[in-house]
């Protein structure tokens, strides 16, 4: 037994037997089948004396077998993964060989050959036994392999989706060795499919008996078909049932290009909370973006941040002539340099450590590299930090943006794309107001340039909400708190936020940057808002840490209960993309805005917080502080 086990272990440790080895085994089975038929018909009269002529006779018929093997490629499959299709190929190959053999038998039966003459029924029996033997060989090898690798010990699994993607996923489950999953059925939305049998397993719908069915089957995992990702994300009832039951949920990358023989399990991963948030697939005009970026000098500020680094990755795909990457964070900027060297070694890259608020440093960079397109993502973004440090918000966010914008005009940049935030709409905090002032400056500068020359730097602003997984955002914070055993801190049980995936947001930034004509503020459709308390509860359940509590800490300084994407004083117009709208905002005079910003930057260096915020409120009258020490400035007596 140990010798046999060694043989099987050697065989299964190989990727696959070569074609010639499979062909040799099939030929041996055909040869032994012929010997057996002779032995059977001639009452055991097979001796060394007549073995030679018997072998010659069998070899003649094996020539016909080779024809069938070649036509149906019976030797091409991996034996341990044999499926019903492989067994069909063997059967058809042997049927073709039998037909040829029978035809040749009756055509040359009367010829004088030095071979053993066979009757037609003997030929049929020989081919029938050989076919059974070849099929048995494949079934036995597959069965031994399944037994050795404990195929039936994987997680008891349902597949979500019954169409092509679901069927393909189910086939992958059955073919995977060693197996992580054990197929026990399918989940469908169509009530007419309830109880139907698919691939030998039952189809279930999410009805009143569904939870009972899960318990009865002992389901441990649900695998979502790649073509059903969006439908699953929208099915909160099913999500809650699975999460509450402690069932593992796995998803693959969403794509419309899965083929029938693709292995979907390769990209399978257990879901995180980001995977469950409903969102629509975002399509962009890749051809137009490529024409804009390919072979160009591209500058990205804030290149080491969450948005900036994703912008680097997405722009690199279009093969720019050079990337000028600017960030003041040395370590993550070094990581970006290593990533570019590894993934895009052919693209010329300058990774520069610099502060965008340093006028002389930025002037030198623009003069040396002459960027054609600027994507401005650098900014301080944390509301509580900027509430405590308004002078830094002015000098970095506003001062830095003014420096980059002015240098873009001076050095002939074709297009400047600024990344703003939904916190700039009716701002209630210093950070949001600083970004609104940046928007005002860029828009007024564009309006001024537009009247001076037809060939001018176009300024485009993009505005969107929170992105999932960004540095310091709520989801990574909750994950750390859950790992630490809690509590998970939520500011208010009613607080809601809009969320978007970083790659999706960056796609829309590129789309807006490509099609923008200058002066627009593009507002992204963020989808449905998410209640942060519900988000925390789901993350706790997904982690299995049911003991972790939620603690409500109260709104932080400057924080809103509800983020707005558009101001109540603004209207929007449709644009070139159904996920992007154009905000209609009031116009500002550039000279006035420029003077106000210069005064604000000068004041910020006096580090008088109250005076700084008072001036910000004068520039942006809709800025009303919320839960902040600056709220006193909003009373009529202090204005």
TORDREN-802812 format. One record per residue (C-alpha): x, y, z. Coordinates in pm, whole numbers, padded with zeros to 5 digits, always signed. Layout:
// residues N
XYZ;...
// end
This chain:
// residues 639
+00000+00000+00000;+00284+00240+00079;+00433+00175-00262;+00099+00256-00428;+00065+00569-00217;+00410+00685-00328;+00316+00629-00691;-00006+00829-00656;+00166+01108-00466;+00431+01131-00739;+00165+01140-01010;-00059+01397-00840;+00238+01620-00753;+00300+01670-01125;+00107+01933-01319;-00014+01668-01565;+00106+01358-01745;+00243+01433-02093;+00021+01354-02393;+00230+01054-02492;+00184+00892-02149;-00197+00922-02165;-00188+00790-02521;+00031+00497-02413;-00213+00396-02137;-00509+00415-02378;-00320+00203-02634;-00235-00055-02367;-00604-00076-02271;-00699-00128-02638;-00432-00397-02678;-00540-00586-02365;-00903-00562-02477;-00811-00736-02802;-00621-01012-02620;-00918-01062-02386;-01162-01099-02678;-00937-01363-02839;-00909-01545-02510;-01286-01532-02462;-01383-01651-02811;-01117-01917-02845;-01165-02060-02494;-00836-01943-02352;-00627-02045-02654;-00381-01756-02621;-00023-01887-02601;+00326-01760-02663;+00312-01940-02995;+00021-01739-03133;+00075-01417-02936;+00278-01265-03220;+00009-01299-03487;-00258-01189-03237;-00056-00878-03158;-00016-00797-03528;-00391-00825-03576;-00467-00601-03278;-00211-00342-03390;-00389-00313-03724;-00711-00223-03545;-00522+00015-03316;-00432+00219-03624;-00804+00295-03651;-00803+00386-03279;-00530+00643-03344;-00756+00812-03599;-01033+00848-03338;-00788+00964-03071;-00651+01231-03304;-00992+01360-03417;-01132+01392-03062;-00806+01466-02873;-00877+01210-02603;-00519+01241-02475;-00530+01621-02427;-00725+01633-02098;-00579+01617-01748;-00694+01276-01625;-00751+01371-01260;-00981+01654-01372;-01181+01437-01613;-01538+01554-01667;-01840+01417-01849;-01717+01597-02161;-01389+01402-02148;-01579+01073-02121;-01790+01177-02419;-01475+01238-02621;-01350+00887-02545;-01685+00736-02645;-01706+00930-02972;-01343+00853-03057;-01398+00480-03010;-01727+00491-03202;-01551+00654-03497;-01273+00395-03476;-01528+00112-03467;-01708+00243-03775;-01379+00262-03967;-01280-00086-03846;-01612-00242-03947;-01603-00078-04291;-01249-00196-04351;-01340-00543-04220;-01612-00593-04481;-01406-00434-04761;-01102-00661-04721;-01254-00967-04552;-01179-01194-04851;-00823-01072-04900;-00541-01311-04816;-00361-01174-04510;-00140-01343-04253;-00359-01222-03966;-00625-01373-03746;-00963-01320-03905;-01223-01160-03678;-01599-01165-03697;-01790-00837-03692;-01933-00904-03346;-01582-00975-03213;-01464-00635-03336;-01764-00466-03170;-01693-00643-02841;-01322-00551-02857;-01403-00182-02903;-01675-00189-02636;-01439-00340-02378;-01165-00090-02472;-01409+00201-02436;-01521+00080-02093;-01157+00035-01991;-01054+00386-02098;-01352+00543-01921;-01285+00333-01610;-00920+00445-01611;-01024+00811-01599;-01297+00758-01340;-01067+00559-01110;-00785+00816-01129;-01027+01102-01061;-01187+00913-00769;-00850+00836-00610;-00746+01199-00650;-01069+01326-00496;-01030+01082-00207;-00665+01171-00142;-00733+01546-00141;-01050+01533+00070;-01273+01698-00188;-01581+01651+00030;-01428+01831+00330;-01453+02185+00190;-01696+02445+00323;-02058+02366+00244;-02136+02630-00016;-02421+02796-00205;-02357+02987-00528;-02544+03319-00571;-02659+03331-00933;-02785+03062-01171;-02690+03203-01510;-02360+03167-01696;-02146+03320-01421;-02304+03105-01149;-02273+02785-01351;-01910+02863-01430;-01838+02931-01064;-02003+02602-00962;-01792+02411-01217;-01479+02579-01080;-01577+02464-00729;-01604+02104-00842;-01278+02115-01037;-01066+02286-00771;-00816+02053-00601;-00762+02054-00313;-01114+02183-00271;-01198+02473-00040;-01571+02455-00112;-01837+02187-00143;-02129+02279-00369;-02467+02232-00197;-02695+02445-00413;-02774+02781-00575;-02949+03103-00471;-03184+03263-00727;-03427+03557-00729;-03671+03402-00975;-03942+03227-00770;-04014+02991-01061;-03670+02833-01009;-03743+02733-00648;-03669+02363-00602;-03525+02313-00951;-03219+02090-00983;-02904+02238-01137;-02581+02037-01169;-02737+01786-00933;-02802+02048-00661;-03115+02234-00557;-03199+02599-00632;-03322+02810-00337;-03486+03152-00325;-03473+03400-00037;-03813+03336+00121;-03946+03272+00471;-03786+02925+00476;-03445+03037+00353;-03284+03072+00697;-03417+02728+00794;-03269+02584+00472;-02932+02738+00556;-02932+02570+00897;-03055+02237+00759;-02782+02229+00493;-02516+02350+00734;-02411+02620+00488;-02076+02780+00571;-02010+02995+00264;-02184+03179-00019;-01997+03255-00342;-02132+03544-00548;-02126+03509-00926;-01913+03786-01081;-02207+03893-01297;-02433+03930-00990;-02212+04156-00774;-02432+04465-00805;-02754+04276-00743;-02604+04117-00433;-02484+04456-00303;-02838+04589-00334;-02992+04290-00152;-02965+04409+00208;-03208+04144+00334;-02993+03857+00208;-02675+04023+00333;-02822+04058+00682;-02936+03694+00686;-02592+03567+00585;-02397+03799+00815;-02621+03719+01115;-02581+03346+01044;-02202+03382+01047;-02173+03262+00687;-01859+03355+00494;-01931+03556+00178;-01690+03549-00115;-01688+03766-00427;-01482+03780-00743;-01380+04086-00939;-01671+04215-01144;-01623+04189-01518;-01838+04121-01822;-01559+03926-01990;-01563+03597-01798;-01539+03302-02033;-01687+02959-01973;-01351+02798-01898;-01209+03080-01680;-01113+02990-01324;-01315+03239-01120;-01182+03103-00791;-00839+03254-00863;-00974+03605-00793;-01206+03497-00514;-01175+03686-00187;-01379+03708+00129;-01581+04028+00136;-01497+04340+00329;-01748+04610+00415;-01647+04802+00098;-01775+04513-00115;-02124+04536+00036;-02183+04906-00025;-02414+04945-00327;-02254+05112-00627;-02292+05114-01002;-02020+05022-01246;-01855+05337-01379;-01765+05349-01748;-01545+05621-01890;-01428+05727-02234;-01092+05548-02232;-01007+05655-02586;-01046+06027-02512;-00854+05998-02185;-00576+05816-02369;-00553+06091-02632;-00526+06353-02355;-00257+06180-02147;-00052+05962-02381;+00294+06105-02448;+00234+06410-02222;+00415+06574-01933;+00182+06514-01636;+00218+06663-01288;+00034+06515-00989;+00047+06691-00653;-00027+06489-00341;+00097+06184-00532;+00161+05980-00217;-00192+06021-00080;-00492+05794-00128;-00635+05981-00427;-00301+06099-00566;-00140+05754-00569;-00441+05605-00748;-00422+05888-01001;-00059+05790-01059;-00157+05428-01125;-00444+05514-01359;-00251+05775-01557;+00053+05546-01594;-00164+05303-01791;-00187+05561-02072;+00194+05586-02111;+00263+05957-02049;+00601+06092-02160;+00685+06184-01802;+00522+06190-01459;+00621+06468-01218;+00503+06347-00877;+00503+06589-00584;+00438+06518-00216;+00592+06627+00111;+00555+06282+00275;+00895+06121+00215;+00825+05754+00298;+00505+05702+00096;+00659+05904-00187;+00951+05659-00186;+00696+05375-00204;+00546+05538-00514;+00892+05555-00673;+00949+05183-00610;+00604+05097-00747;+00666+05291-01068;+01009+05135-01114;+00860+04787-01074;+00532+04822-01266;+00610+05087-01528;+00989+05090-01573;+00959+05244-01922;+00787+05562-01800;+01012+05850-01703;+00923+05951-01347;+01037+06230-01118;+00934+06167-00756;+00989+06496-00578;+00963+06566-00205;+00836+06922-00178;+00583+07146-00005;+00341+07299-00256;+00326+07613-00038;+00696+07678-00107;+00683+07934-00391;+01053+07919-00485;+01067+07537-00484;+00755+07501-00697;+00877+07769-00942;+01197+07569-00994;+01001+07246-01053;+00770+07406-01311;+01063+07571-01487;+01260+07244-01508;+00984+07003-01611;+00726+07217-01795;+00414+07006-01722;+00134+07012-01979;-00139+06884-01745;-00165+06926-01368;-00380+06714-01137;-00388+06890-00802;-00474+06646-00520;-00249+06783-00244;-00443+06915+00055;-00493+06883+00427;-00825+06699+00460;-00900+06608+00823;-01174+06829+00960;-01080+06822+01334;-00710+06886+01260;-00780+07186+01040;-01035+07318+01289;-00751+07339+01541;-00495+07466+01289;-00667+07709+01050;-00342+07886+00960;-00202+07562+00815;-00522+07506+00622;-00485+07852+00467;-00116+07823+00385;-00130+07470+00244;-00476+07432+00093;-00536+07788-00028;-00180+07919-00057;-00053+07597-00217;-00340+07590-00466;-00281+07955-00559;+00089+07891-00617;+00027+07582-00835;-00251+07758-01028;-00048+08075-01093;+00257+07875-01204;+00037+07669-01434;-00064+07989-01611;+00292+08123-01619;+00441+07806-01769;+00167+07734-02020;-00006+07433-01864;-00292+07325-02090;-00529+07207-01818;-00536+07225-01439;-00768+06978-01262;-00831+07041-00893;-00977+06779-00662;-01221+06934-00415;-01468+06791-00163;-01838+06787-00081;-01739+06963+00245;-01692+07278+00035;-02071+07297-00011;-02226+07521+00256;-01911+07466+00465;-01939+07422+00840;-01567+07385+00910;-01231+07540+00826;-01123+07259+00595;-01440+07274+00384;-01424+07651+00361;-01058+07643+00257;-01148+07410-00032;-01440+07634-00131;-01203+07930-00149;-00973+07719-00371;-01269+07650-00600;-01356+08019-00614;-00998+08117-00700;-00961+07861-00980;-01298+07947-01130;-01243+08322-01120;-00892+08282-01265;-01032+08074-01551;-01297+08342-01619;-01030+08613-01632;-00806+08414-01869;-01101+08326-02090;-01156+08693-02171;-00790+08756-02252;-00696+08482-02500;-00849+08180-02676;-00539+07979-02586;-00534+07974-02208;-00488+07736-01914;-00823+07570-01847;-00916+07525-01481;-01149+07238-01396;-01270+07145-01047;-01402+06805-00940;-01607+06770-00624;-01696+06444-00447;-01739+06295-00101;-01563+06037+00110;-01362+05764-00057;-01348+05414+00086;-01025+05307+00249;-00843+05640+00230;-00576+05716+00487;-00737+05804+00819;-01093+05740+00700;-01369+05577+00902;-01339+05219+00772;-00968+05166+00858;-01039+05331+01195;-01327+05092+01269;-01112+04794+01164;-00840+04893+01411;-01094+04944+01690;-01256+04605+01625;-00916+04430+01628;-00841+04601+01960;-01164+04466+02109;-01359+04791+02089;-01536+05008+02148;-01611+05130+01796;-01659+05506+01818;-01934+05676+01616;-01996+06045+01664;-02377+06035+01630;-02633+05756+01572;-02789+05958+01285;-02476+06070+01101;-02467+05974+00732;-02201+06000+00462;-02162+05942+00090;-01892+05696-00013;-01713+05615-00337;-01432+05375-00419;-01099+05546-00481;-01052+05393-00830;-01404+05498-00931;-01350+05854-00808;-01022+05878-00999;-01184+05748-01318;-01437+06030-01297;-01160+06284-01227;-00987+06175-01548;-01316+06184-01738;-01394+06535-01610;-01040+06650-01681;-01062+06520-02036;-01397+06672-02131;-01393+06987-01917;-01362+07311-02115;-01254+07528-01822;-01441+07702-01542;-01666+07409-01448;-01716+07256-01107;-01800+06894-01176;-02008+06719-00910;-01995+06339-00892;-02299+06123-00827;-02204+05953-00501;-02499+05713-00496;-02697+05649-00181;-02582+05784+00156;-02468+05537+00421;-02559+05557+00788;-02229+05533+00978;-02386+05351+01275;-02519+05082+01040;-02176+05060+00878;-02017+05000+01219;-02272+04731+01310;-02211+04546+00984;-01834+04559+01023;-01863+04416+01373;-02083+04129+01248;-01856+04060+00951;-01557+04033+01183;-01739+03787+01408;-01659+04008+01709;-02016+04025+01839;-01892+04137+02183;-01759+04468+02049;-01976+04763+02150;-02050+05092+01973;-01985+05411+02165;-02142+05742+02056;-01902+06030+02124;-02090+06334+01990;-02023+06540+01678;-01670+06673+01647;-01593+07039+01594;-01707+07150+01249;-01869+06816+01166;-02205+06788+00987;-02471+06524+01041;-02538+06518+00667;-02284+06597+00397;-02418+06789+00100;-02304+06732-00254;-02464+07050-00384;-02535+07380-00216;-02898+07480-00185;-02810+07796-00380;-02666+07595-00667;-02832+07427-00962;-02678+07157-01175;-02674+07080-01543;-02624+06742-01708;-02285+06674-01860;-02113+06431-02094;-02141+06152-01831;-02445+06033-01637;-02241+06020-01314;-02113+06377-01350;-02313+06699-01331;-02203+07059-01365;-02263+07288-01068;-02406+07628-01151;-02247+07866-00901;-02230+08241-00876;-01935+08409-01042;-01661+08597-00858;-01440+08881-00973;-01080+08761-00997;-00917+09084-00879;-01133+09092-00567;-01076+08725-00490;-00701+08752-00552;-00671+09046-00313;-00878+08871-00045;-00669+08554-00067;-00342+08747-00044;-00472+08922+00268;-00588+08588+00411;-00248+08425+00354;-00074+08723+00516;-00312+08703+00813;-00254+08328+00849;+00109+08398+00931;-00003+08599+01233;-00158+08277+01372;-00466+08449+01511;-00727+08174+01465;-01034+08389+01527;-00918+08660+01288;-00836+08402+01020;-01175+08234+01040;-01357+08570+01048;-01193+08664+00718;-01279+08322+00570;-01644+08382+00659;-01629+08720+00483;-01505+08553+00163;-01755+08265+00188;-02072+08406+00353;-02244+08064+00354;-01971+07931+00588;-02153+07877+00919;-01954+07694+01186;-02110+07389+01347;-02027+07261+01695;-01714+07475+01690;-01545+07747+01890;-01583+07963+01579;-01963+07952+01604;-01944+08271+01807;-01836+08451+01488;-02173+08372+01329;-02375+08577+01574;-02487+08915+01433;-02309+09104+01711;-01965+08972+01611;-01992+09011+01233;
// end
